Amino acid sequence: MRPDKPSLLSALGIPIFGIICILCFAVSLKWWGRVPPSEEPKVVHQTLDDEIDGLLDLRGLKRLDFALPHYPEEMAAIPQSPLNPINRAKVELGRQLFSLADANGASCASCHVGKFSGFSGDRHNFGFGGHGHDGLIAIDAAMLASHGLDAPGVRAPSPLGSAWRFGQTVLVDGKLGGSAIGANAGYDFSTAPFPASFNDWADGLLPGVEIQALVGQGIHKNASHFGSDRPDLGNLAVAAFPDLSEATARSLNEDSRGLAMAAFERAWVPSRSAASLWGRGDDDALTPRMKEGLVAILKMDCVACHAPPTMEGGFHNLGCPDLDGGHEEKGRVAVTGNPKDERAFRASSWYNLRDAVYAFHGADARVWEFHEVLQRHSQEATEAETLAIRELILEGFFDAQARDFLSTADEEVAR
């Protein structure tokens, strides 16, 4: 009897078994060689916020560094001198004195114009009856004298954010600032081209904001008695200076006026800007374009010179042109005597530059306007980055409420 014919399945049994073994072996190799999920490389989708956080760490900054305190709610957080602590009555007194005209019709607000955020809003600015610069070179000196005018050699800086001025000094070269504090500490002012006593008041411990408000009353205006005939201001002065006798406070002498105006300048804080609100934690305060601008300025380390919160800094020689007529400003060398500081000027604040009209320390048509300045200092940036920086500076570092600060009375203490 012939044996049964083997089935196809049985005939292929050995090859199928071998194939299955090979497949299992291959799968096992793949499984055992697989990278554990915890070690798998992850695809990171970095957001603008992530990039900003990383760049802030790189520059040694925190988001909170961009935040400015609100006045009057956070008045104690505003930098101030122990020789001139600010209070609301003193700030309001200073605000009114700042706009109060002297016998010649001049006030601080004549050059530091409220609607221009404290800038002059023009190519030139003038004083009345004072003894400032020896006449503006570009304008007929006889004409100035016949009208009782004088003019400084630099444009009027804005008091906006002055509480954070670098080294507790003011003016474009840091000329005014206590000789025992801040950036002017240790320098000899006995041969300086201005009265050395300016920086030696209170044993050299008075900051530049206060010194400027004190001496400015006689530098560019004739202000020996303004305000003393106003009983309402006398009432404010009594509340502003509780350590003075009532009679002394009401007299509104030069010292009281200067300290009050300095308190007002310190309270002029652009804290409602988009950049400051972002620094305080509002993620949506800066637009995506502004955040792109922030990324660009952090990458290029613009913050090394223009530091938060007010985006200003120390003194640098950037080849700035002077006023018409060849008048030459010496820069920081006038204070330090160091040739390396020749024509070194303060890195000015980025705040409310929409109202500044002209950049740097000069005030004539040869001084670059904003778009030229930006192109000069952002040569590493792409066109898109430059546009983003422009929006950040002109919009993100702009506070519309600060523009109105000079014209807004504090009704709670003014009545």
C-alpha positions in Angstrom: 0.0 0.0 0.0 1.4 3.3 -1.0 2.0 5.8 1.8 -0.1 9.0 2.0 1.2 12.0 0.2 2.5 14.7 2.6 0.4 17.9 2.8 1.7 21.2 1.5 1.6 22.6 5.1 3.7 19.7 6.4 6.0 20.1 3.6 6.6 23.8 4.3 6.6 23.3 8.1 10.3 23.6 8.6 10.8 26.6 6.3 7.9 28.5 7.9 9.2 27.7 11.4 12.6 29.0 10.4 11.1 32.2 9.0 9.1 32.8 12.1 12.2 32.3 14.3 14.1 34.8 12.2 11.3 37.4 12.4 11.0 37.0 16.1 14.8 37.4 16.5 14.8 40.5 14.4 11.9 42.0 16.3 13.6 41.3 19.6 16.8 43.0 18.4 14.8 46.1 17.4 13.0 46.1 20.8 16.0 45.7 22.9 17.9 48.3 20.9 15.1 50.8 21.2 15.8 54.1 23.0 13.7 54.4 26.1 11.0 57.1 25.8 12.7 59.2 28.5 15.9 59.3 26.4 14.3 60.0 23.1 15.3 63.4 21.6 12.4 65.8 21.8 11.4 68.3 19.2 11.3 71.7 21.0 9.0 74.3 19.6 10.4 77.4 21.2 8.1 80.4 21.6 9.1 84.0 21.6 8.5 84.0 25.4 10.9 81.0 25.8 13.5 82.8 23.7 13.2 86.0 25.7 13.5 84.1 29.0 16.7 82.4 27.7 18.2 85.7 26.5 17.3 87.5 29.8 19.3 84.7 31.6 22.2 85.2 29.2 22.2 89.0 30.0 21.8 88.5 33.7 18.4 90.1 33.7 14.9 89.3 34.9 11.6 90.2 33.4 10.8 92.2 36.6 13.8 94.5 35.9 11.6 96.2 33.2 8.9 97.0 35.7 8.5 100.6 37.0 6.5 101.5 40.2 3.2 103.3 39.9 2.9 106.7 41.4 1.4 107.3 44.0 0.4 103.8 44.9 4.0 102.5 45.0 5.7 105.8 45.8 8.1 104.2 48.3 9.6 102.1 45.5 10.7 105.2 43.6 14.5 105.9 44.1 14.8 108.9 46.3 17.4 110.7 48.5 17.1 110.5 52.3 17.8 114.2 52.1 14.6 114.7 50.1 12.0 112.0 50.8 9.0 112.4 48.6 5.4 112.7 49.6 2.3 113.6 47.6 2.1 117.1 48.9 5.7 117.8 47.9 5.2 116.2 44.4 2.1 118.3 43.8 3.9 121.5 45.0 6.7 120.7 42.7 4.3 120.1 39.8 2.8 123.5 40.2 6.1 125.3 40.7 7.4 123.5 37.6 4.8 125.3 35.5 4.8 128.6 37.4 6.2 131.5 35.4 8.6 134.0 36.9 8.5 137.7 36.3 9.9 137.2 32.7 7.2 134.7 31.8 9.6 131.7 32.0 8.9 128.4 33.7 10.6 125.0 33.8 7.8 123.9 31.5 8.9 126.5 28.9 11.6 124.1 27.8 10.5 120.8 29.4 7.1 120.8 27.8 4.4 118.5 29.2 2.7 117.6 25.9 6.2 116.5 24.6 6.8 114.3 27.7 9.2 116.8 29.2 11.3 117.3 26.0 11.5 120.7 24.4 9.6 119.6 21.3 11.7 121.9 19.2 15.2 122.3 17.8 16.2 124.9 20.4 15.2 125.8 23.9 15.7 129.1 25.7 16.0 130.5 29.2 14.9 133.9 30.4 17.0 136.3 32.5 19.4 133.6 33.6 23.1 133.1 33.0 23.3 129.8 31.1 25.4 129.2 28.1 27.2 132.2 26.5 24.6 132.5 23.8 23.6 129.9 21.2 26.3 130.1 18.5 23.7 129.7 15.7 21.6 132.6 16.8 22.5 136.2 17.0 23.8 136.8 20.6 22.7 140.5 20.5 19.2 139.4 19.6 19.2 137.0 22.6 20.5 139.7 24.9 17.9 142.3 23.7 15.1 139.9 24.7 16.7 138.8 27.9 17.2 135.3 26.5 19.9 132.8 26.8 20.2 129.3 25.4 22.0 126.1 26.6 24.5 124.3 24.4 22.5 121.1 24.4 18.9 120.2 24.0 16.6 120.0 27.0 16.5 116.5 28.4 13.3 115.1 29.7 12.9 114.7 33.5 10.9 111.5 32.7 12.3 108.6 34.7 15.0 110.9 36.3 14.9 109.0 39.5 16.9 106.2 37.8 19.6 108.4 36.2 22.9 106.6 36.0 25.2 107.2 38.9 22.8 109.7 40.5 23.9 112.3 38.0 22.0 114.5 35.6 22.8 116.3 32.3 24.2 114.7 29.2 27.7 114.6 30.7 26.7 113.8 34.3 28.0 117.2 35.3 25.6 117.6 38.2 25.7 115.0 41.0 27.0 114.9 44.6 30.7 114.8 44.9 30.5 112.1 47.6 28.0 109.7 45.9 27.4 107.8 42.7 29.4 108.3 39.5 30.8 111.7 40.6 32.3 110.4 43.9 35.9 111.2 44.3 36.3 113.8 41.6 37.7 117.2 42.2 35.3 119.9 41.1 37.4 122.9 42.2 38.5 123.5 38.6 35.3 122.5 36.9 33.7 124.9 34.4 30.8 125.5 36.8 30.6 126.5 40.4 32.1 123.6 42.4 29.7 124.3 45.3 26.9 122.8 43.2 28.1 119.2 43.8 29.4 119.9 47.4 26.0 120.8 48.9 25.1 118.7 51.9 28.7 117.4 52.1 28.4 116.1 48.5 25.5 113.8 49.4 22.8 115.5 47.3 21.9 113.6 44.0 21.9 115.3 40.7 18.1 115.5 40.4 18.0 117.7 43.4 21.0 119.8 42.5 19.6 120.5 39.0 16.3 121.6 40.4 18.0 123.9 42.9 20.5 125.6 40.6 18.2 125.6 37.5 16.2 128.4 39.2 19.0 130.8 38.5 20.8 129.3 35.5 18.1 129.8 32.8 15.5 132.0 34.5 15.3 134.8 37.0 13.4 133.0 39.8 14.5 134.5 43.0 11.0 134.9 44.5 8.5 133.1 42.4 5.7 131.3 44.2 6.1 133.1 47.6 3.0 135.2 47.0 0.7 132.2 46.6 -1.0 131.2 49.9 -2.3 128.0 48.3 1.3 126.9 47.6 2.2 127.9 51.1 -0.4 125.4 52.4 1.1 122.7 50.2 4.6 123.5 51.4 3.5 123.1 55.1 2.4 119.5 54.3 5.3 118.9 52.0 8.0 119.8 54.6 6.7 118.6 58.0 10.2 119.1 59.5 10.2 122.8 58.8 8.5 125.4 60.9 5.2 126.6 59.3 6.7 130.1 58.7 9.8 128.7 57.0 7.7 126.3 54.9 5.3 129.1 53.8 8.2 131.3 52.8 8.9 129.0 49.8 12.6 129.8 49.7 14.9 128.6 46.9 15.8 125.3 48.7 12.2 124.4 49.3 11.2 125.1 45.7 14.1 123.1 44.4 13.5 120.1 46.5 9.8 120.1 45.7 10.5 120.3 41.9 13.0 117.4 42.3 10.3 115.4 44.1 7.9 116.0 41.2 10.6 115.0 38.7 11.2 111.7 40.6 7.5 110.9 40.6 7.3 111.4 36.8 7.5 107.7 36.1 6.4 106.0 32.8 5.1 103.0 34.6 2.0 102.5 32.3 4.1 101.7 29.2 3.6 98.3 27.6 7.2 97.3 28.5 6.7 98.1 32.2 3.3 96.4 32.3 4.9 93.3 30.7 7.7 93.5 33.3 5.0 93.4 36.0 3.6 90.2 34.6 1.1 91.1 31.8 2.0 88.6 29.1 -0.1 90.4 26.5 1.2 93.9 27.1 3.8 93.5 24.4 2.7 92.6 20.9 4.4 89.7 19.0 6.3 92.3 17.0 7.5 94.1 20.1 8.6 90.8 21.6 10.6 90.2 18.4 12.2 93.6 18.9 13.0 92.6 22.5 14.6 89.4 21.3 16.7 91.4 18.8 18.0 94.0 21.4 18.8 91.2 23.9 20.7 89.3 21.2 22.7 92.4 20.3 23.2 93.3 23.9 21.8 96.8 23.6 20.9 96.5 27.3 24.6 96.8 28.1 24.2 100.6 27.5 20.5 101.0 27.7 19.6 99.2 30.8 16.2 98.6 32.3 14.0 99.8 33.8 14.3 103.2 32.0 16.6 101.9 29.2 19.5 104.3 29.8 23.0 104.1 31.1 26.5 105.5 31.4 28.6 107.6 29.1 29.9 106.7 25.6 31.5 108.4 22.7 29.4 107.7 19.6 30.6 110.6 17.4 27.6 112.8 18.1 27.6 116.1 16.1 27.3 119.4 18.0 25.0 122.4 17.7 25.1 124.6 14.6 27.9 127.1 14.6 30.7 124.8 15.8 30.0 124.9 19.5 31.8 121.9 21.0 30.5 120.0 24.0 33.4 118.2 25.8 31.3 115.4 27.3 32.2 113.4 30.4 35.8 114.6 30.3 34.6 117.9 31.8 34.0 115.9 35.1 36.7 113.2 35.0 39.5 114.9 33.3 40.2 111.6 31.6 41.0 112.0 27.8 39.2 108.7 27.2 36.0 110.5 28.2 36.3 113.2 25.6 32.9 113.6 23.9 31.4 110.8 25.9 27.7 111.4 26.6 25.0 109.7 28.5 23.2 106.8 26.9 19.8 108.4 27.0 16.5 106.7 27.9 14.3 105.1 25.3 11.2 106.2 27.0 8.7 108.4 25.0 11.2 109.1 22.2 8.2 109.7 20.0 8.1 113.1 21.6 11.9 113.8 21.6 12.1 115.2 18.0 15.9 114.9 17.9 18.3 112.4 19.3 21.4 112.6 21.4 22.7 115.8 23.1 22.4 118.2 20.2 19.4 120.1 19.0 20.0 121.1 15.4 19.0 119.6 12.1 22.4 117.8 11.7 21.6 115.6 14.6 20.2 112.3 13.5 16.5 111.6 13.7 15.3 108.3 15.2 15.4 106.1 12.1 19.0 107.2 11.4 20.0 106.4 14.9 18.5 103.0 14.8 20.1 102.2 11.5 23.5 103.3 12.9 23.2 101.1 16.0 21.6 98.0 14.6 23.8 97.2 11.7 23.9 93.6 12.8 20.1 93.4 12.6 18.0 92.2 9.7 15.4 94.6 8.2 12.7 92.7 10.0 14.5 92.9 13.3 15.1 96.7 12.8 11.4 97.2 12.2 10.6 95.2 15.3 13.1 97.2 17.4 11.5 100.4 16.1 8.1 99.3 17.2 9.4 98.2 20.6 11.1 101.5 21.3 8.5 103.9 19.9 5.4 102.0 21.1 6.5 99.6 23.8 8.5 102.2 25.7 5.9 104.9 25.4 3.6 105.9 28.2 0.7 108.2 27.1 -0.3 108.8 30.8 3.2 110.1 31.5 2.7 112.7 28.8 -0.2 114.1 30.9 1.6 114.0 34.3 2.6 117.7 34.3 -1.0 118.9 33.5 -2.7 116.5 35.9 -3.3 117.8 39.4 -3.4 115.6 42.5 -6.8 116.7 43.6 -6.6 114.8 46.9 -3.8 117.0 48.2 -4.3 120.1 46.0 -7.6 121.2 47.5 
